[in-house]
Amino acid sequence: YVHLLHFIQNTPNNMSNNSDDDKNYEKLMIQLVTFLKDDKVEMRNSAIEHIKAFTAQNIYFKYFYGTEIVENLIKLLADIKAIARNALVCIINLSQDDIIRNEMIKLKLVSILCDQICDFKNAKDNPLVQPACMALSNLTRFEEACKILMQEGSKIQGLYFCKLIDCFVKSSPIPSTSSSSSSSSSSSSNSKDNFSWLATVLLNASQIESTRRELLNQQGNGRKLLTILLPYLFHENKVRRNGIIGLIKNCCFVMTEHDWLISDEVDILYYLLYPLIGSDPFSKQDIEGMHPKLIVANKNGKTRESEPIIRSTIYESLLLLCKSRNVREKLREIKAYPVLRDHNLIETEEDILNLNVEVVQFLIREEESLEDKVEEIEEDEEENNKKSEIKSEEKGIVEENNNNNNNNNNNNNNVNEKSEKKEEDEEDNVDYSKILENDDDEWMNAL
């Protein structure tokens, strides 16, 4: 092992195309991975630290092919916390690679992570909570993993999903809309909210039909999961807000449920309009017939949603809902136009302004002239594979080793938006950046 460490310390920072280097790295990884099974905790800890450094750069991923890296990492999840946390970081990083990710799914890592997260429900401060949620978030970006999470075809279909929602809800109280800053730029709780990435897991899961069916189930023995999650659109943690608005949008694809979504039982239009309303005073004519809760929010000096991606997804959800005539009439009835009009005056993002105008066009035009517009939206959404436009902020969650001496170019300190499921353009070739920190209280600052 001493000889192995000496080799690691003297490996070049920059990879070459030399075949001899490839062979050396292949031998190195095979040997290094075997030490993850060592009886001595010191050896396992040292080995996982070095492997974590290599997984921080995707150029090394291919050297893990053919090793027992995934099996050993899964076993380390039951090790002492320091080793288990590093194993989770390695899983997060390696899940970017298609070959290794498929092996993770094959070895039932999705179910293992679900069980582990549910066990953490009463231990919010456990250092394994956050990376476990992030690892599951990365895996569930893919449909196969979502089907496993939903336990499709089994007698307990949807059980994991309901348990994860239970963890998501109990880990943070339901926010009150009486707080005018609930969807502002506040991020003080982000670093403490270790379960926040479950919002992205729920969003990813909603890309498949069985999940949307579960969310929109009006019976469900009183569960009605969507109504439980809607208030988190007002949460001060932007990861939670972003995940929930994406989940809402995916549910809006189901036109047969639009009438239920706008009913008093769900009141989804209120939840979508609330983040767009500000403190600009309305005229008496504006508020006549307006949704009472929106009037109260306006008078209480509420601030608008600060995150552009969330505002954009709100408008995309409204556009999907506007495909139904009953929704359009309801929006006119509750006086949505003044809210959209005032938001248009202060919005700075051109794409969001265009979406705003599209929604407004649905409200001000005669119903007879809207048929072509609805057909146009349906055609656009079919091209985008109606199931999922996942705009979550978690794509390629990666930790760079803080002790790594490499001066690589991945210092952007940002998290790239996930592109649409079927889109395979150059935007997918992102530079992955640091989002976990050794100091748990500071990890969210990297966003």
TORLUM-278626 format. One line per 10 residues: number of its first residue (from 0); their letters; for each residue y, x negated, z of C-alpha. Coordinates in nm, 3 decimals, padded with zeros to 5 digits. Layout:
NUM = a = Y:X:Z  ...
This chain:
0 = yvhllhfiqn = 00.000:00.000:00.000  00.235:-00.292:00.067  00.174:-00.419:-00.286  00.244:-00.068:-00.415  00.576:-00.048:-00.231  00.671:-00.391:-00.363  00.607:-00.265:-00.718  00.821:00.046:-00.655  01.112:-00.157:-00.522  01.105:-00.377:-00.830
10 = tpnnmsnnsd = 01.070:-00.105:-01.093  01.363:-00.082:-01.335  01.614:00.198:-01.288  01.613:00.277:-01.658  01.294:00.365:-01.840  01.200:00.180:-02.157  00.975:00.284:-02.443  00.739:-00.004:-02.372  00.377:00.113:-02.365  00.301:-00.141:-02.093
20 = ddknyeklmi = 00.561:00.023:-01.871  00.396:00.360:-01.933  00.059:00.227:-01.825  00.210:00.068:-01.515  00.377:00.392:-01.414  00.059:00.592:-01.474  -00.135:00.359:-01.246  00.146:00.369:-00.991  00.152:00.750:-00.971  -00.227:00.781:-00.948
30 = qlvtflkddk = -00.232:00.536:-00.657  00.075:00.681:-00.489  -00.058:01.037:-00.505  -00.383:00.934:-00.336  -00.188:00.825:-00.028  -00.078:01.187:00.023  -00.430:01.247:00.154  -00.428:00.952:00.396  -00.541:01.018:00.753  -00.234:00.844:00.896
40 = vemrnsaieh = 00.079:01.056:00.914  00.298:00.746:00.861  00.128:00.677:00.529  00.162:01.038:00.411  00.526:01.042:00.510  00.604:00.719:00.328  00.418:00.830:00.016  00.591:01.169:-00.005  00.932:01.003:00.038  00.870:00.779:-00.264
50 = ikaftaqniy = 00.724:01.061:-00.471  01.030:01.272:-00.392  01.248:00.995:-00.535  01.050:00.997:-00.861  01.054:01.378:-00.893  01.435:01.377:-00.880  01.435:01.255:-01.242  01.241:01.446:-01.506  01.169:01.130:-01.707  00.894:01.054:-01.454
60 = fkyfygteiv = 00.723:01.394:-01.471  00.476:01.294:-01.742  00.327:01.025:-01.519  00.206:01.293:-01.278  -00.010:01.452:-01.550  -00.378:01.414:-01.470  -00.316:01.335:-01.103  -00.389:01.559:-00.805  -00.019:01.593:-00.727  -00.012:01.974:-00.709
70 = enliklladi = -00.325:02.007:-00.497  -00.200:01.743:-00.253  00.150:01.894:-00.229  00.000:02.234:-00.148  -00.209:02.080:00.131  00.101:01.907:00.271  00.271:02.245:00.321  00.064:02.271:00.640  00.161:01.920:00.756  00.436:01.832:01.004
80 = kaiarnalvc = 00.775:01.980:00.914  00.931:01.660:00.776  00.642:01.606:00.535  00.610:01.977:00.448  00.981:01.996:00.362  00.959:01.694:00.132  00.652:01.849:-00.032  00.855:02.164:-00.101  01.136:01.957:-00.252  00.883:01.789:-00.483
90 = iinlsqddii = 00.752:02.133:-00.582  01.106:02.250:-00.657  01.170:01.949:-00.879  00.835:01.941:-01.056  00.843:02.315:-01.130  01.084:02.234:-01.415  00.794:02.089:-01.611  00.586:02.342:-01.807  00.253:02.165:-01.761  00.292:02.104:-01.388
100 = rnemiklklv = 00.437:02.452:-01.330  00.141:02.616:-01.502  -00.090:02.419:-01.276  00.108:02.538:-00.972  00.067:02.899:-01.082  -00.304:02.846:-01.155  -00.358:02.707:-00.804  -00.205:03.025:-00.653  00.109:02.855:-00.523  00.306:03.181:-00.568
110 = silcdqicdf = 00.084:03.362:-00.317  00.089:03.063:-00.080  00.468:03.054:-00.080  00.492:03.432:-00.028  00.266:03.409:00.276  00.460:03.113:00.411  00.799:03.282:00.370  00.676:03.601:00.535  00.550:03.393:00.828  00.902:03.250:00.863
120 = knakdnplvq = 01.056:03.597:00.909  01.110:03.547:01.281  01.210:03.182:01.249  01.536:03.181:01.053  01.626:02.827:01.157  01.298:02.677:01.041  01.389:02.390:00.801  01.113:02.501:00.564  01.260:02.848:00.497  01.527:02.746:00.249
130 = pacmalsnlt = 01.320:02.513:00.026  01.026:02.757:00.029  01.250:03.036:-00.101  01.399:02.804:-00.361  01.056:02.689:-00.479  00.945:03.052:-00.521  01.270:03.123:-00.702  01.198:02.850:-00.956  00.840:02.965:-01.016  00.929:03.331:-01.061
140 = rfeeackilm = 01.159:03.256:-01.350  00.843:03.306:-01.553  00.670:03.637:-01.616  00.320:03.522:-01.521  00.439:03.421:-01.174  00.620:03.755:-01.134  00.298:03.945:-01.207  00.120:03.742:-00.940  00.399:03.813:-00.691  00.367:04.186:-00.768
150 = qegskiqgly = -00.015:04.161:-00.730  -00.052:04.366:-01.049  -00.379:04.551:-01.082  -00.480:04.516:-00.717  -00.504:04.789:-00.455  -00.212:04.632:-00.268  00.020:04.604:-00.568  00.378:04.552:-00.455  00.290:04.445:-00.099  00.431:04.093:-00.130
160 = fcklidcfvk = 00.743:04.235:-00.294  00.802:04.477:-00.006  00.740:04.203:00.251  00.992:03.974:00.082  01.250:04.254:00.083  01.180:04.301:00.454  01.249:03.929:00.513  01.560:03.946:00.294  01.704:04.241:00.484  01.613:04.136:00.839
170 = sspipstsss = 01.744:03.783:00.791  02.100:03.909:00.746  02.260:04.236:00.857  02.363:04.499:00.606  02.731:04.434:00.532  02.995:04.697:00.586  03.239:04.790:00.312  03.504:04.819:00.578  03.546:04.446:00.553  03.797:04.390:00.275
180 = sssssssssn = 03.678:04.035:00.215  03.310:04.119:00.180  03.301:04.011:-00.183  03.576:03.754:-00.179  03.546:03.380:-00.193  03.418:03.346:00.161  03.127:03.105:00.179  03.116:03.023:00.547  02.776:03.184:00.588  02.618:03.033:00.279
190 = skdnfswlat = 02.497:02.720:00.452  02.340:02.921:00.735  02.170:03.185:00.522  01.832:03.022:00.458  01.679:03.339:00.314  01.956:03.396:00.059  01.748:03.260:-00.231  01.511:03.552:-00.191  01.779:03.748:-00.381  01.702:03.536:-00.684
200 = vllnasqies = 01.328:03.587:-00.635  01.381:03.964:-00.631  01.601:03.938:-00.941  01.341:03.733:-01.126  01.067:03.978:-01.029  01.270:04.270:-01.167  01.226:04.137:-01.520  00.880:04.300:-01.536  00.811:04.672:-01.559  00.595:04.702:-01.247
210 = trrellnqqg = 00.877:04.572:-01.029  01.136:04.804:-01.177  00.893:05.092:-01.125  00.863:04.993:-00.758  01.241:04.965:-00.717  01.306:05.300:-00.884  01.026:05.483:-00.707  01.184:05.799:-00.565  00.879:05.880:-00.355  00.749:05.554:-00.209
220 = ngrklltill = 00.677:05.702:00.135  01.047:05.690:00.211  01.097:05.327:00.107  01.333:05.374:-00.189  01.378:05.000:-00.215  01.680:04.999:-00.445  01.892:05.193:-00.195  01.804:04.934:00.070  01.925:04.648:-00.148  02.244:04.798:-00.295
230 = pylfhenkvr = 02.468:04.723:00.007  02.400:04.351:-00.038  02.626:04.363:-00.340  02.902:04.340:-00.076  02.751:04.047:00.115  02.970:03.742:00.176  02.694:03.511:00.050  02.740:03.480:-00.327  02.374:03.391:-00.388  02.274:03.726:-00.240
240 = rngiiglikn = 02.540:03.912:-00.437  02.445:03.742:-00.761  02.077:03.818:-00.719  02.130:04.183:-00.632  02.368:04.256:-00.921  02.116:04.103:-01.163  01.844:04.322:-01.015  02.068:04.627:-01.052  02.132:04.545:-01.416  01.760:04.518:-01.488
250 = ccfvmtehdw = 01.709:04.862:-01.331  01.984:05.004:-01.552  01.765:04.939:-01.857  01.550:05.236:-01.750  01.743:05.525:-01.908  01.510:05.790:-01.768  01.635:05.704:-01.418  02.007:05.712:-01.495  02.055:06.061:-01.352  01.893:05.956:-01.025
260 = lisdevdily = 02.098:05.634:-01.013  02.427:05.825:-01.031  02.314:06.093:-00.785  02.457:06.109:-00.433  02.129:05.967:-00.304  02.190:05.632:-00.477  02.557:05.648:-00.583  02.525:05.337:-00.797  02.864:05.386:-00.965  03.037:05.340:-00.632
270 = yllypligsd = 02.852:05.013:-00.572  02.944:04.886:-00.918  03.311:04.985:-00.903  03.374:04.870:-00.546  03.379:04.494:-00.628  03.632:04.559:-00.908  03.885:04.746:-00.697  04.178:04.568:-00.540  04.473:04.656:-00.319  04.711:04.750:-00.603
280 = pfskqdiegm = 04.842:05.097:-00.513  04.725:05.390:-00.726  04.948:05.677:-00.825  04.881:06.027:-00.693  04.752:06.120:-01.037  04.512:05.826:-01.032  04.350:05.909:-00.699  04.317:06.280:-00.767  03.938:06.325:-00.787  03.864:05.955:-00.735
290 = hpklivankn = 03.557:05.856:-00.533  03.674:05.885:-00.166  03.525:05.549:-00.066  03.714:05.373:-00.345  04.039:05.526:-00.223  03.972:05.402:00.130  03.889:05.052:00.004  04.210:05.038:-00.196  04.423:05.146:00.099  04.254:04.893:00.328
300 = gktresepii = 04.374:04.603:00.115  04.036:04.505:-00.028  04.008:04.191:-00.243  03.819:04.185:-00.573  03.495:04.002:-00.647  03.572:03.633:-00.687  03.267:03.521:-00.889  03.305:03.564:-01.270  02.929:03.585:-01.332  02.902:03.876:-01.089
310 = rstiyeslll = 03.197:04.060:-01.243  03.045:04.007:-01.587  02.706:04.144:-01.481  02.875:04.448:-01.323  03.031:04.535:-01.659  02.703:04.474:-01.841  02.536:04.716:-01.599  02.808:04.976:-01.660  02.758:04.939:-02.035  02.386:05.004:-01.998
320 = lcksrnvrek = 02.456:05.311:-01.788  02.713:05.435:-02.039  02.430:05.492:-02.287  02.373:05.821:-02.097  02.623:06.101:-02.145  02.583:06.221:-01.786  02.690:05.877:-01.665  02.998:05.874:-01.884  03.100:06.214:-01.757  03.042:06.105:-01.397
330 = lreikaypvl = 03.260:05.796:-01.448  03.541:06.019:-01.574  03.488:06.260:-01.286  03.522:05.993:-01.013  03.826:05.839:-01.188  03.676:05.504:-01.283  03.943:05.446:-01.547  04.229:05.348:-01.308  03.999:05.094:-01.141  03.905:04.939:-01.476
340 = rdhnlietee = 04.262:04.953:-01.603  04.404:04.765:-01.303  04.125:04.511:-01.313  04.201:04.444:-01.679  04.554:04.347:-01.583  04.446:04.066:-01.351  04.121:03.945:-01.512  04.147:03.592:-01.653  03.804:03.552:-01.817  03.812:03.653:-02.185
350 = dilnlnvevv = 03.444:03.754:-02.199  03.488:03.984:-01.901  03.801:04.134:-02.052  03.605:04.219:-02.366  03.335:04.388:-02.158  03.604:04.579:-01.969  03.747:04.710:-02.294  03.401:04.819:-02.413  03.342:05.023:-02.100  03.689:05.178:-02.118
360 = qflireeesl = 03.623:05.277:-02.481  03.329:05.484:-02.362  03.554:05.670:-02.120  03.852:05.745:-02.343  03.677:05.833:-02.668  03.552:06.178:-02.762  03.181:06.230:-02.693  03.108:06.320:-03.055  03.224:05.976:-03.169  03.011:05.784:-02.918
370 = edkveeieed = 02.668:05.825:-03.078  02.706:05.522:-03.305  02.835:05.315:-03.014  02.531:05.397:-02.801  02.294:05.307:-03.086  02.474:04.974:-03.127  02.422:04.888:-02.759  02.054:04.983:-02.781  02.004:04.752:-03.079  02.178:04.462:-02.901
380 = eeennkksei = 01.968:04.504:-02.589  01.642:04.522:-02.787  01.726:04.184:-02.936  01.770:04.045:-02.586  01.424:04.171:-02.477  01.544:04.450:-02.253  01.349:04.327:-01.953  01.550:04.032:-01.846  01.877:03.863:-01.883  01.851:03.659:-01.569
390 = kseekgivee = 02.188:03.507:-01.495  02.096:03.363:-01.160  02.246:03.039:-01.037  01.919:02.878:-00.945  01.794:02.730:-01.273  01.624:02.401:-01.213  01.697:02.369:-00.844  01.654:02.000:-00.779  01.710:01.758:-00.498  01.800:01.404:-00.582
400 = nnnnnnnnnn = 01.674:01.160:-00.323  01.971:01.063:-00.106  01.831:00.714:-00.065  01.772:00.664:-00.436  01.962:00.361:-00.566  01.960:00.479:-00.926  02.304:00.537:-01.073  02.195:00.827:-01.291  02.417:01.071:-01.468  02.310:01.381:-01.276
410 = nnnnvnekse = 02.608:01.390:-01.037  02.759:01.715:-01.159  02.707:01.896:-00.825  02.670:02.229:-00.996  02.398:02.480:-01.064  02.353:02.584:-01.427  02.321:02.949:-01.516  01.983:03.057:-01.639  01.994:03.153:-02.006  01.828:03.465:-02.142
420 = kkeedeednv = 01.450:03.472:-02.126  01.383:03.433:-02.498  01.681:03.217:-02.584  01.583:02.858:-02.654  01.899:02.679:-02.757  02.063:02.359:-02.652  02.209:02.516:-02.338  01.864:02.494:-02.179  01.884:02.114:-02.186  02.091:02.095:-01.871
430 = dyskilendd = 02.154:01.810:-01.632  01.993:01.912:-01.307  02.196:01.844:-00.998  02.163:01.817:-00.625  02.156:02.138:-00.427  01.958:02.047:-00.118  02.101:01.804:00.135  01.932:01.638:00.429  02.190:01.813:00.642  02.087:02.179:00.624
440 = dewmnal = 02.434:02.295:00.726  02.588:02.133:00.419  02.339:02.215:00.142  02.540:02.502:-00.004  02.847:02.282:-00.053  02.675:02.133:-00.358  02.705:02.461:-00.545
